[in-house]
Amino acid sequence: MNVVEFYKELVQHNWFSSWSDAPQVYWAGEVSHEALHETALSHGPSFAWVMAEYKKRLFSGKPWGTDPLPQLGLPVEPSLNDMIDLRGDFERLVFSQVGVSAKQILDRARYMGALTFNECDIPRLIGSVDALREAWEAGQQEAIALHMALRPAGRMTQLLAAQKASKDRVDAAAAEADEDWQHV
C-alpha cells in the first residue's frame, strides 16, 4: 500500500460511527478505525503523519470550538525530480550550517517514501532480485548509521566513501543479476 491509497482509505472511513447508538455500526467503526491505525503504524512515519493531520483537520472548525483547518491535498508518489531535489537539499546541508535542518530533510524524505527503515518495505523492483535486495539493505543501514553520526561538513569524506562503497555494491549486484538473466 502506498500513501495515496492510504489517504483514500482515510477519506472513505466513517469517522463518526463512534457516536452511533446502533452497536453494529459502533463496533464496525471501531474495527475499521483500528485497522487504519494499525496500517499507519506499520507503514512508517509518513502514514502516521498523514493520519494524524487528516484527523486534526477533520475535527476542526466551529462545531469543535477551533479555527477550521484546510484539508490536506491528495499526496503524490515522489517523482524522479523530487528525489533529485531531496538529494540536493541534503548535500547543501552537508556544506552549509544554515538554512534547512537535517530533521526537515529527513521528514520530507520519509513523507515522500524516499527513506526506508528496517520496518519498511524495500522498493518492489529492487526487492524482486536477491542480490539487489541484499545490497539495498546493506546500503540503507550504512546510510542511516552515517546520518546519525553526521555533523554538517564534519564527516563528508566518510559519507562520500560510504556512498561510493554502497553504489559499487549495488552496481556489482546489478551486473551479477544481469549475467544471471542472460544465462536463462
N, C-alpha and C positions, 0 to 999 in steps of 0.2 A: 504494500500500500504506500502511495506517495502522499505528500502533504495536501495536494489538490483534492484527491479522493477523500481524505480525512476531513477537509474543510466542508466538502459537500455533505458528508455524513452529519457534521455539526449543524448545518443549515436544516437538514431534514429531520433532525431529532425533535421530539415533542418535549420542550423544556419545562412545560407547565403541568405535566402529568402528576407531579408530586403533590399537587393540591387537589387532586381528584378524590371524590367521595367513593367512587367505584374501586373496590380492591383490585380487580383485574387490571384496570388502567393504571392504578398507582404502582403495582408491582411490575407491570410490563415496562413502565417508565423508569423505575429504579434499576431493573436489569439492563435496559438499554443504556442508561447513564453510566452504569458501572462498566459496561463493555467499552464505551467511548473513553472513559477514564483509563482503563487498562491499556487500550490502544495507544493513548497519548503517552503513558509512562513507558511502555515497551518500545516505542519508536524514537525515543530520544528527546532532547530539549526543544527542538523546533516544534514537534507535535504538542508537547505540553504547553509551550508558549502560545501557540495558536488557539488551543482550547481555553486557556486562562483569559486571553484577550477577548475571544469571542463571547465568553460568559460575562466578562466585565462590561462589555459594550451592550450586550443584550439586556442586562438587568440594570441599565442606567436610564435616566430621564425622569420626568415629572412623577410617574407613579412610584418611583423608588426614592424620591426625595433627593435626587442628584441632578447635575447637569447632564444632558444627553451627550453620549459619545458617539461619533460616527462609526458605522460598522466597518469591519476590515474588508478590503477588497479580496478577490479570489487570489490565493497565492499562485505563483507560476513556478514551473521547474526551471532551474537555472540554465541559461544558455552558455555557449562557449565564451561569449563576450563577458558575461557575468563572472565566469571563472577567471578570465584574464584580468578583469578589473580587480577582483579579490586578491589575486596574486600580487598585482601591482601595489595595492594598498598595504599588503603585508611587507613587501620589500621596502616600500617607503618608510614603514615603521622601523625597520631594522636600521636604516641610515639616519633617521630623524627622531629626536626625543620629544618633539612637539606634535600636536595635531591629534590624529586618531589613535586611540589606545588599543592595546592587544585584545582586551576584553571585547571592545566594539567589533573588531575584525573577526574574532572567533565566534561571537554571537551571530554575526552576519553569515559566516561560513556554515554554522550549524543550521541556521534558518534555511539556507539555500540547499542544504544537503551535501555541501562540498567537503565537510569534515566528518569522518566517521570515528567511532569509538568501538570498544570491544563488543558492546551490546547491539550495535547497529549492523545492518546488512552490508555486505560488500556489493558494489555495483554488479548487476547481472552478467554483463559482458565479460568482466574480469573474473567473477566467481565461477563461471562455467568452465574455465580452464585451470586445472590443478596447479600448474607451475605459476601462472599469473596470480592466482589467488594467494599462494604462499608468499610470493614476492610482495604483493599488496599488503598482506598482514604484517610482514616484517617492516616494510617501509612506513606504515601507519604508526606502529609502535615507536619507531625511531623518531618520527616527526613529533609525536606527542611528547616524548621524553625530552627532546631538544627544546621544544617550545616552552615547556615548564621551567627549564633551566636558562632560557634565553634572557639576556639583558640587552636592550637596544644597542646595536653596534658593538657589543662586547664579544660575542662569540660567532661572528659572521663566518670566519674561516671554518669553524667546526660545523656550522649549519650547512654551508655550501658543500663541504666534503660529504656529509651525511646524505644530502640531496643527490649528489653525484653517485654515491655508492648505491643508493636506492634505485636511481634511474638505470644504472648499469645492470643491477639485478633484474629489473623488470625487462630491460632490453634483451638480456640473456635468456630469460624465461620465455619471452615472446619468440625469439629465434628458435629455441628448442621446440616450442609448440608449433611453430611454422614448419620446422623439419618433420615433426611427427605427423602433421597434417599432410605433407607432401608424400609421405611414405604410405598413406592409407589408400 
